[in-house]
């Protein structure tokens, strides 16, 4: 009678991380290539002003209303890079009113193109005040910046 003795193997407690490193490096390259392509806002030629930078509370949400040189209006919450479509002044009034009712502490910033019609800016500011915005701030460039 022959008795076979089986050797018990110890379970291997190591994880092969090489495939995970490969995947991480590929993802890193993909993000490095696509990050510069993301559009962070509307293409607006900001006016220059000699004033102190505005202190923005990073914990609060910001609502950015943009006016282009063609007097098109864009509305965005935060700094999203998604494709936005122009909205009408009435739509801005309705949406900003709803946003202000839901979050009265939101910071409202106006981003206007240098070539935008001054009348469009005044109309926008009036509409924002009717919607409950008490103190909108303008986004400008410092005087010493060169494009």
N, C-alpha and C positions, 0 to 999 in steps of 0.2 A: 504494500500500500504506500503509495507515494502521496505525500501531503505537500501541496503547493502553498507556499506562504506568499501572500501578496504584500507588496510594499505599498504602504499608504503614502501618497504624495501629499506634500504640504500644499495648501492653496496658495497661489501666487498673489501676493498683496501689492503688486505694482501695477500702475496704470501707464500704458504707453501714451504719452502726451504729444508725440511727434505729429500725428494727424491734426490735433487741435491747434498746434502752432502753425501748421501750414494753412489751415482755414483762417486763423486770425490774421496772418500776413496778407492773404488774398483780400480779406475784408478791409484791412487797413489801406491797401493800395486802391481799392474801389472807392473808399470814402475820400481819400486824398485827391483822387482824380475828379470826383463829382462835386466836392465841396465848393470849389471856385465857380462852378457853373450855376449854383443855386442863386436865384435872384432874391435878394433880401427886401426889396421894396419896389416902389414905382420909380422910374427914371425921371428925376426932377432936378433941374439946375437950381440949387438953393441960392438965395441972395446972401450977400456977405454983410455982417454987422459986427461992430466993435462993442460987444457986451460980454458980461461974465457968463460962464457956462451955468446952465440951469441944473439945480440939484434934483435928480430924479430918484425917487425911492424904488429900488430894484424889487422890493417885495410887492409893490402895487402894480396892477395891470396898467398898460398904456393903450390908449385908443389914438391911432394916427389917421388923420384925414388929409389926403393929398389932393392938390390941385395942379394939373399939368398945364403946359403952355397952351393947349387947345381948350382950356377951361373944362376939362373932364374931371370928375370927382371920384376918388377912390377911398374906401373905408377899410381899415384893417385893425385888428386887435393884436397887440404885440408885434413881434418881428417875424411874421410868417413869410415863407418864400413861395407860397402857392400862387397859381395864376389867379389874378383878380380882374374883375371886369368893372368898368366904370358904372357908377350908379347916379341916379338923378338926385337933385337937391331935396326933393320931397322924401325920397327913400332914406337919405342921410338923416333928415329930421326925425323920421319915424324910428329908425334903428337906434340912433343916438339917444332918443327919449327912452326907449326900452332898456338900453344898456345903463343909462343913468339911474333909472328906477331900480334896476337889479343891483347895481354896484355904484353908489354915489361917490365912492372914494377914487374912482378911476381917473387917471391923468389923461387929459385930452391935449394932443399936440397937433398943430397944423403945419403941413409941409407944402409950401407953395413954390412953384417955379418962378424964376425971375421974370419970365416973359408972360406970366399969367395976368389976366385982366384984373385990375384993382377992384373993379365993381364985383367981379366974381368972388373975390376974397371977402369983401364987405358983406355980400349976400350970405356967404358961408358962415361968417362969424355971427351974423344976425340969426340965422337958422339954428346954429349951435346954442346960442343964448336962449332961444325959444324952447329948445329941447332940454334945458336945465343945466347947461355947462356955464359955470360962473367965471372961470378963469382959464381960457385956452391959451396955450403957449405956442410960439412959433419956433420952428426948427430952422436954424441958419448956419452958415459957415463962418469960421473966423476970418478976419480980414487978411491975415498973412498966409492963408492957404492958397497954393497955386495948383491949378488943374492941368 
